[in-house]
C-alpha cells in the first residue's frame, strides 16, 4: 500500500516509516506540517495517510478535512497521544478510518491496518 506519513517529529516519521517498510508498504511521501501534507498528498495520491493530530500551524483535524475535500477515497488514520474517546469519535465522524494512540507497538499498527474498512 502507498503511504504518506505526516508528523512534525522527524524521529516519529522515521520510526513509522521503518515499521511500514518492514510490513511491506511503500512510503511515497513524508510531511512535517499541514501545508506540506496537502502538497505531498496531491503529488503522490497515497492509498493511506498516517496523520498526526497535534502539529504546528494546521492541526490534524484541519488537514483531515482538507485531504478529504481533495480526494475522499484514501484511508486516513489519525496518530495521536491524546487518549480521549470524545476526540476519537469526532475524528471518525470527520472521516478518519481509525485512530492510533502514541506510543504504539508494531502489532498495534499492523492490526489497525489489517482492519481498515
KEPA-78486 format. One record per residue (C-alpha): residue number from 0; residue in three letters; x, z, y. Coordinates in steps of 0.001 Angstrom, whole numbers, plus 500000, padded with zeros to 6 digits. Layout:
<pts>
<pt seq="NUM" type="ALA" x="X" z="Z" y="Y"/>
...
</pts>
This chain:
<pts>
<pt seq="0" type="UNK" x="500000" z="500000" y="500000"/>
<pt seq="1" type="UNK" x="501270" z="499180" y="503514"/>
<pt seq="2" type="UNK" x="501520" z="502366" y="505586"/>
<pt seq="3" type="UNK" x="502036" z="503288" y="509247"/>
<pt seq="4" type="UNK" x="503345" z="506809" y="509912"/>
<pt seq="5" type="UNK" x="502519" z="508371" y="513284"/>
<pt seq="6" type="UNK" x="504115" z="511726" y="514163"/>
<pt seq="7" type="UNK" x="506046" z="512907" y="517204"/>
<pt seq="8" type="UNK" x="508580" z="514693" y="514962"/>
<pt seq="9" type="UNK" x="511183" z="512263" y="513622"/>
<pt seq="10" type="UNK" x="512084" z="514597" y="510728"/>
<pt seq="11" type="UNK" x="508439" z="514771" y="509634"/>
<pt seq="12" type="UNK" x="508192" z="510962" y="509751"/>
<pt seq="13" type="UNK" x="511354" z="510672" y="507676"/>
<pt seq="14" type="UNK" x="510091" z="513144" y="505070"/>
<pt seq="15" type="UNK" x="506723" z="511380" y="504790"/>
<pt seq="16" type="UNK" x="508465" z="508001" y="504564"/>
<pt seq="17" type="UNK" x="510641" z="509250" y="501704"/>
<pt seq="18" type="UNK" x="507599" z="510596" y="499822"/>
<pt seq="19" type="UNK" x="505610" z="507385" y="500291"/>
<pt seq="20" type="UNK" x="508555" z="505205" y="499245"/>
<pt seq="21" type="UNK" x="509016" z="507341" y="496138"/>
<pt seq="22" type="UNK" x="505318" z="506784" y="495338"/>
<pt seq="23" type="UNK" x="505802" z="503020" y="495616"/>
<pt seq="24" type="UNK" x="504196" z="502435" y="499013"/>
<pt seq="25" type="UNK" x="505661" z="500224" y="501740"/>
<pt seq="26" type="UNK" x="506154" z="501884" y="505136"/>
<pt seq="27" type="UNK" x="505644" z="498991" y="507550"/>
<pt seq="28" type="UNK" x="505997" z="500987" y="510754"/>
<pt seq="29" type="UNK" x="506560" z="504322" y="512436"/>
<pt seq="30" type="UNK" x="505411" z="505660" y="515786"/>
<pt seq="31" type="UNK" x="506200" z="508782" y="517772"/>
<pt seq="32" type="UNK" x="503217" z="508748" y="520140"/>
<pt seq="33" type="UNK" x="499734" z="507314" y="520532"/>
<pt seq="34" type="UNK" x="500609" z="504256" y="522572"/>
<pt seq="35" type="UNK" x="503356" z="503278" y="520142"/>
<pt seq="36" type="UNK" x="500905" z="503855" y="517272"/>
<pt seq="37" type="UNK" x="498440" z="501355" y="518732"/>
<pt seq="38" type="UNK" x="501219" z="498768" y="519185"/>
<pt seq="39" type="UNK" x="502546" z="499247" y="515627"/>
<pt seq="40" type="UNK" x="499022" z="499189" y="514171"/>
<pt seq="41" type="UNK" x="498229" z="495938" y="515954"/>
<pt seq="42" type="UNK" x="501549" z="494346" y="514969"/>
<pt seq="43" type="UNK" x="501630" z="495361" y="511294"/>
<pt seq="44" type="UNK" x="497969" z="495802" y="510278"/>
<pt seq="45" type="UNK" x="498632" z="498546" y="507704"/>
<pt seq="46" type="UNK" x="496212" z="499482" y="504940"/>
<pt seq="47" type="UNK" x="496819" z="503192" y="505558"/>
<pt seq="48" type="UNK" x="497776" z="505244" y="508608"/>
<pt seq="49" type="UNK" x="499073" z="508800" y="508371"/>
<pt seq="50" type="UNK" x="498298" z="510124" y="511844"/>
<pt seq="51" type="UNK" x="499450" z="513422" y="513348"/>
<pt seq="52" type="UNK" x="496714" z="515259" y="515236"/>
<pt seq="53" type="UNK" x="498775" z="517014" y="517899"/>
<pt seq="54" type="UNK" x="501160" z="514782" y="519855"/>
<pt seq="55" type="UNK" x="502191" z="514476" y="523494"/>
<pt seq="56" type="UNK" x="500101" z="512043" y="525513"/>
<pt seq="57" type="UNK" x="497164" z="510793" y="523470"/>
<pt seq="58" type="UNK" x="496223" z="513177" y="520695"/>
<pt seq="59" type="UNK" x="495491" z="512016" y="517169"/>
<pt seq="60" type="UNK" x="491717" z="512059" y="517668"/>
<pt seq="61" type="UNK" x="492029" z="509652" y="520611"/>
<pt seq="62" type="UNK" x="494371" z="507413" y="518604"/>
<pt seq="63" type="UNK" x="491984" z="507518" y="515625"/>
<pt seq="64" type="UNK" x="489194" z="506231" y="517846"/>
<pt seq="65" type="UNK" x="491475" z="503540" y="519339"/>
<pt seq="66" type="UNK" x="492586" z="502316" y="515905"/>
<pt seq="67" type="UNK" x="489041" z="502265" y="514509"/>
<pt seq="68" type="UNK" x="487967" z="500171" y="517528"/>
<pt seq="69" type="UNK" x="490730" z="497632" y="516799"/>
<pt seq="70" type="UNK" x="490080" z="497435" y="513039"/>
<pt seq="71" type="UNK" x="487834" z="499843" y="511144"/>
<pt seq="72" type="UNK" x="488998" z="498803" y="507664"/>
<pt seq="73" type="UNK" x="492338" z="500657" y="507195"/>
<pt seq="74" type="UNK" x="492223" z="504188" y="505821"/>
<pt seq="75" type="UNK" x="493357" z="506779" y="508365"/>
<pt seq="76" type="UNK" x="494483" z="510189" y="507136"/>
<pt seq="77" type="UNK" x="494965" z="512885" y="509745"/>
<pt seq="78" type="UNK" x="498003" z="515116" y="509282"/>
<pt seq="79" type="UNK" x="497802" z="518493" y="510991"/>
<pt seq="80" type="UNK" x="498966" z="522084" y="510954"/>
<pt seq="81" type="UNK" x="495562" z="523143" y="512325"/>
<pt seq="82" type="UNK" x="493642" z="524726" y="509448"/>
<pt seq="83" type="UNK" x="490084" z="524838" y="510763"/>
<pt seq="84" type="UNK" x="487120" z="523419" y="508868"/>
<pt seq="85" type="UNK" x="485305" z="522502" y="512086"/>
<pt seq="86" type="UNK" x="488212" z="520290" y="513184"/>
<pt seq="87" type="UNK" x="488454" z="518675" y="509738"/>
<pt seq="88" type="UNK" x="484709" z="517916" y="509839"/>
<pt seq="89" type="UNK" x="484989" z="516402" y="513319"/>
<pt seq="90" type="UNK" x="487898" z="514194" y="512253"/>
<pt seq="91" type="UNK" x="485947" z="512908" y="509262"/>
<pt seq="92" type="UNK" x="482883" z="512295" y="511440"/>
<pt seq="93" type="UNK" x="485079" z="510181" y="513738"/>
<pt seq="94" type="UNK" x="486260" z="508040" y="510815"/>
<pt seq="95" type="UNK" x="489215" z="509810" y="509192"/>
<pt seq="96" type="UNK" x="489367" z="509117" y="505455"/>
<pt seq="97" type="UNK" x="490975" z="512502" y="504851"/>
<pt seq="98" type="UNK" x="492887" z="515421" y="506328"/>
<pt seq="99" type="UNK" x="496286" z="516561" y="505073"/>
<pt seq="100" type="UNK" x="497417" z="520013" y="506177"/>
<pt seq="101" type="UNK" x="501071" z="520702" y="507040"/>
<pt seq="102" type="UNK" x="503153" z="521827" y="505330"/>
<pt seq="103" type="UNK" x="502225" z="519843" y="502231"/>
<pt seq="104" type="UNK" x="503819" z="519088" y="498907"/>
<pt seq="105" type="UNK" x="504366" z="515727" y="497194"/>
<pt seq="106" type="UNK" x="501483" z="516421" y="494799"/>
<pt seq="107" type="UNK" x="499031" z="517116" y="497647"/>
<pt seq="108" type="UNK" x="499850" z="513799" y="499336"/>
<pt seq="109" type="UNK" x="499697" z="511928" y="496046"/>
<pt seq="110" type="UNK" x="496313" z="513452" y="495121"/>
<pt seq="111" type="UNK" x="494868" z="512720" y="498566"/>
<pt seq="112" type="UNK" x="495971" z="509080" y="498427"/>
<pt seq="113" type="UNK" x="494590" z="508607" y="494905"/>
<pt seq="114" type="UNK" x="491224" z="509991" y="496014"/>
<pt seq="115" type="UNK" x="490763" z="507897" y="499150"/>
<pt seq="116" type="UNK" x="487390" z="506159" y="499280"/>
</pts>
